Amino acid sequence: MNRVMLIGRLTAKPELRYTSSNVPYARFSLAVNRTFNNQNGERETDFINIIIWRKQAENVCNFLDKGSLVSVEGRIQTGSFNDKDGNKRYTMDVVADNVQFLESKAQSQKRIQEDVSPYDYQDAPTGVNVDSDPFADFGDSVSIDDNFLE
């Protein structure tokens, strides 16, 4: 099974492109904090390349910006190419099936106006420590009945 689920922030505004057969796609990088601290007590971040296709690519480009908090669900795809010096280079991307926007446009604008770093989860604009509750400022609560899983 090849499934990936990530929550992170866009490192730059995605750009919409088209294949030669006019299929829209977008590439972007997602900054995802690790769940543990390193030896210096600092939280490290992984930067993961994402590619998304068709209508969702258009939506991502129209509604998201640098620092937007999203959830990405998809699969890992690897590839390789020869660089200009003839060396073989390997690539790894997450091909997204689904991108969920995890903050409202108002929350995003507030973060930008307050000049809060989108990568510093400790200083989230709502004052909530996202390490303890990543959905604290997400909106309505979600209730799942245990009987639903049976």
C-alpha positions as CSV (number, residue, x, y, z in Angstrom):
1,M,0.0,0.0,0.0
2,N,1.4,3.4,-1.0
3,R,-0.5,6.1,1.0
4,V,0.8,9.4,2.5
5,M,-1.0,11.8,4.7
6,L,0.7,15.1,5.6
7,I,-0.2,18.3,7.4
8,G,2.0,21.4,6.8
9,R,2.3,24.8,5.3
10,L,3.1,25.8,1.7
11,T,6.6,27.2,1.3
12,A,5.6,29.4,-1.7
13,K,2.6,30.3,-3.7
14,P,1.9,27.4,-6.2
15,E,2.0,28.1,-9.9
16,L,-0.5,26.6,-12.3
17,R,1.0,24.9,-15.4
18,Y,-0.4,22.8,-18.3
19,T,0.8,19.7,-20.0
20,S,1.2,19.6,-23.8
21,S,-2.4,18.1,-23.9
22,N,-3.7,21.0,-21.8
23,V,-4.1,19.2,-18.4
24,P,-3.6,21.5,-15.5
25,Y,-1.1,20.7,-12.8
26,A,0.7,22.4,-10.0
27,R,3.8,21.7,-8.0
28,F,4.5,23.0,-4.5
29,S,6.6,22.3,-1.4
30,L,5.1,21.5,1.9
31,A,6.9,22.3,5.2
32,V,6.0,19.6,7.7
33,N,7.3,19.7,11.3
34,R,8.7,16.5,12.8
35,T,7.0,15.3,15.9
36,F,10.1,15.3,18.1
37,N,12.9,17.7,19.0
38,N,16.5,17.2,18.0
39,Q,19.5,17.0,20.4
40,N,19.4,20.8,20.7
41,G,15.8,20.8,21.7
42,E,14.7,22.3,18.3
43,R,12.0,21.0,16.1
44,E,13.2,20.1,12.6
45,T,11.1,20.5,9.4
46,D,10.9,18.3,6.3
47,F,10.2,20.0,3.0
48,I,8.2,17.6,0.8
49,N,7.5,18.1,-2.9
50,I,3.9,17.8,-3.9
51,I,2.3,17.6,-7.4
52,I,-1.5,17.9,-7.9
53,W,-3.5,17.6,-11.1
54,R,-6.6,18.9,-12.8
55,K,-9.4,20.9,-10.9
56,Q,-7.7,20.5,-7.6
57,A,-4.5,22.1,-9.0
58,E,-6.6,25.0,-10.2
59,N,-8.2,25.4,-6.7
60,V,-4.8,25.2,-4.9
61,C,-3.4,27.9,-7.1
62,N,-6.5,30.1,-6.8
63,F,-7.0,29.9,-3.1
64,L,-3.7,29.1,-1.4
65,D,-0.6,31.1,-0.8
66,K,2.8,30.9,1.0
67,G,2.2,29.7,4.5
68,S,-1.3,28.3,4.0
69,L,-2.0,25.3,6.3
70,V,-3.2,22.2,4.4
71,S,-3.7,18.5,4.7
72,V,-2.4,16.5,1.7
73,E,-3.4,12.9,1.0
74,G,-1.8,10.9,-1.8
75,R,0.9,8.5,-2.9
76,I,4.7,8.6,-3.2
77,Q,6.1,8.5,-6.7
78,T,9.8,8.1,-7.5
79,G,11.7,8.9,-10.6
80,S,15.2,9.6,-12.0
81,F,16.9,11.7,-14.6
82,N,20.5,12.5,-15.7
83,D,21.7,16.0,-14.8
84,K,23.7,18.2,-17.1
85,D,26.9,16.5,-16.0
86,G,25.5,13.1,-16.8
87,N,25.0,12.1,-13.1
88,K,21.9,10.1,-12.3
89,R,19.6,12.0,-9.9
90,Y,16.6,10.5,-8.1
91,T,13.4,12.3,-7.3
92,M,10.6,11.6,-4.9
93,D,7.2,13.5,-5.0
94,V,3.9,13.0,-3.3
95,V,1.2,12.9,-6.0
96,A,-1.8,14.4,-4.2
97,D,-5.3,12.9,-4.5
98,N,-6.8,15.3,-2.1
99,V,-5.7,18.7,-0.6
100,Q,-7.8,20.1,2.3
101,F,-7.6,23.7,3.3
102,L,-7.1,23.8,7.1
103,E,-7.5,27.5,7.8
104,S,-10.0,30.0,6.6
105,K,-9.0,32.9,4.4
106,A,-9.6,35.2,7.4
107,Q,-7.2,33.2,9.5
108,S,-4.6,33.3,6.8
109,Q,-5.0,37.1,6.3
110,K,-4.7,37.6,10.1
111,R,-1.5,35.6,10.2
112,I,-0.1,37.7,7.4
113,Q,-1.1,41.0,8.9
114,E,0.4,40.0,12.3
115,D,3.5,39.0,10.4
116,V,3.6,35.6,12.2
117,S,6.0,33.1,10.7
118,P,3.9,30.4,9.1
119,Y,6.4,27.8,10.1
120,D,6.6,28.6,13.8
121,Y,3.8,26.5,15.3
122,Q,4.6,27.8,18.8
123,D,3.6,31.3,17.8
124,A,0.3,30.5,16.0
125,P,-1.8,33.7,15.6
126,T,-4.5,32.4,17.9
127,G,-2.1,31.8,20.8
128,V,-2.8,28.1,20.7
129,N,0.0,25.6,21.0
130,V,-0.6,23.6,17.9
131,D,1.7,20.8,19.1
132,S,-0.9,19.9,21.7
133,D,-4.0,20.4,19.5
134,P,-3.3,21.0,15.7
135,F,-7.0,21.6,15.1
136,A,-7.6,24.0,18.0
137,D,-8.5,26.9,15.7
138,F,-10.1,24.8,13.0
139,G,-13.7,25.6,13.8
140,D,-16.5,23.3,14.7
141,S,-15.8,20.1,16.6
142,V,-16.0,16.8,14.9
143,S,-17.7,13.8,16.7
144,I,-17.2,10.3,15.5
145,D,-19.4,7.6,17.0
146,D,-17.5,4.3,17.8
147,N,-20.4,2.3,16.3
148,F,-19.6,4.0,12.9
149,L,-16.3,2.0,12.7
150,E,-17.9,-1.4,13.1
